[in-house]
Amino acid sequence: MIDRLPQVSEVAVIGLPDAKWVEAVTAVVMGSGDEAAMIAAARRQLAAYKAPKRIVFVDELPRNAMGKVQKNQLRQRF
């Protein structure tokens, strides 16, 4: 859903520790935009538990030699 927005080039979704829910859905986005508006748009399209609780904007996603996004590095970073 978020990856369809024109200002977003790529997105990776990870789970990050959360005091209330144990893990919270977090979208790491290459691009720019309004975090609150993106979360609201996602909530209109997805079930509440699937929608991101937080969006983090980055310039580049970490990749391995095969070009796959390294989500473990994202979890360590955030």
N, C-alpha and C positions, 0 to 999 in steps of 0.2 A: 504494500500500500504506500509506504513512505517513498519507496524507490521510484514510484510513478510521478512524483512531484518534479516540476521542471528544474528547480534549483538544486536537486540532489543527483549526484552522478553515481554514487554507490552507497550501500548501507550494509552493515553487519549487525546482527542481533545477538546479544549475549545476556547472560544472567549475572547480576551483581548482588553481593550480600545486602540484605535488607533486614532491619530490626523487626518489622512487623510481619513480613511475608517470607522470610528466610532468604528468598531470591527475588529480585525485581527485574522485569524485562527492561533492557536498556538497548536503545538503537544508537549505534555509532555511525554517524553520517559524514560522508565526504561531500561537502557542499555548504550551503548556508540556508538560513531561514529562521522562522520564529518557532521556538521550541513548543510553546503552548498551543499554537495553531496546528502544528504537526501532530501533537498528541491528541488534540480534539478531533482532527480529521481521522486519525487511526481509530479512535473510540467509536466513531460513527460507522466504521466499516468492519471492525473486529469485536469479538467478545471481550469483555472487560479484562479478563485475565490474560489475554493475548496482546493487548495494547501496551505499548511501552510506557513505563512510568517516568522515564527520563530519556532525553536525547542529548548526545554529546557530539559536537562538531569537530572534525579533524581535517587536516590537509591531505593526509595519506593514510591508507590502511596498511598495516604490516603484512608482508607476504613472504612465503617460502620460495624456494628455487623453482617450484612448479607453478607459482602464481596464485596459490591458494591463500586466502586470508587466514592469518594466524590468530585465532580468537583467544588462545591462551595468553598471548602477549597483550591483547586488549584488556582481558580481565585483570592482569597484573598491573597494567598502567592505570586503570580506573578503579 
